[in-house]
Amino acid sequence: MDARIEQVVTSGKLTLDDTEYDVENNTYIVGDDDEVIVIDPAYDAEAILSEVGDREVMAVLLTDGNEHRLNAVLEVAAAGEDDEENWAPIALHRADRLLWRDYFARLAKEEEDEDDAKALRSLEPDIWLEDGGVFEIAGAQLDIVHTPGHTPGSVCVISEQLDALFSGDTLHRGRPGSIGGVYEDLRKQLNSIGALLTPLPKELKVLPAQGEETTVGEEDARWETWGSLAQESDD
């Protein structure tokens, strides 16, 4: 197997419910010297594509549909190609379709050219991710797990060959994933995290969309202590 993992850290603003947050995002590039899959691009497509270099982007996987996932996704999928037929497919879970449509509808309103605005409004992901879905790259298999809670369509990506769990904003080091400490549905998120971690090897590394890496064992040991966060979010 020739697959390896590379990381690009980008930062920017994200507005949720009229509140603006500073977010530092981890984008992961998985592949070999010829082909890659990009997981969770955000903010700075140029920096991400610089790391990709001359390699072909085979797919762009989004672990959720929040706007910082979407603001760089088209440029990364295009990877310098003008012809949309040559763009890499973009993959998102269908339960986050409303987030996708809301974002591109806002962009369409800013367009002066009606044809461009219509194209943005009609834009859809190329692949709808499903629990149990599989991608392959450079000898590595990427397994999709639906983990609703952070958003309805949040997913994680597991690769046994790479000894890695790409946890998006479902799980961060030492805590459930969030934007600015705000949770959409923390009880559902905690249930997703528990079901995700329990069967996995404790030494499996966890690569989150924010912050430093951790392991399944470390986070599984902390999981039960997060119930108090759910009680606080209910109050």
FENCORNOR-V496666 format. One record per backbone hydrogen bond with DSSP energy under -1.0 kcal/mol. CO is the residue of the C=O (numbers start at 1). NH is the residue of the N-H. If there is no record, write none. Layout:
# FENCORNOR-V496666
[[CO:NH] [CO:NH]]
This chain:
# FENCORNOR-V496666
[[4:31] [6:29] [8:27] [10:25] [12:23] [14:21] [16:19] [19:16] [21:14] [23:12] [25:10] [27:8] [28:39] [29:6] [30:37] [31:4] [34:56] [35:32] [36:58] [37:30] [38:61] [39:28] [42:44] [44:48] [45:49] [46:50] [47:51] [48:52] [49:53] [52:55] [56:36] [59:38] [60:91] [61:40] [63:155] [66:69] [67:71] [72:76] [73:77] [74:78] [75:79] [77:88] [78:81] [83:86] [84:87] [89:60] [90:126] [90:127] [91:62] [92:129] [93:96] [94:97] [96:100] [97:101] [98:102] [99:103] [100:104] [101:105] [102:106] [103:107] [104:108] [105:109] [108:111] [113:117] [114:118] [115:119] [116:120] [117:121] [118:122] [127:92] [130:133] [133:144] [135:142] [137:140] [138:2] [138:3] [140:137] [142:135] [143:158] [144:132] [145:156] [151:149] [151:154] [154:147] [156:145] [157:166] [158:143] [159:164] [163:205] [164:159] [165:207] [166:157] [167:170] [167:171] [168:209] [170:177] [172:175] [175:172] [179:182] [182:179] [185:189] [186:190] [187:191] [188:192] [189:193] [190:194] [191:195] [192:196] [193:197] [194:198] [197:200] [201:204] [202:217] [204:216] [205:165] [206:214] [207:167] [209:26] [214:206] [215:219] [216:220] [217:221] [219:223] [222:225] [223:226] [224:227] [226:230] [227:231] [228:232] [229:233] [230:234] [231:235]]
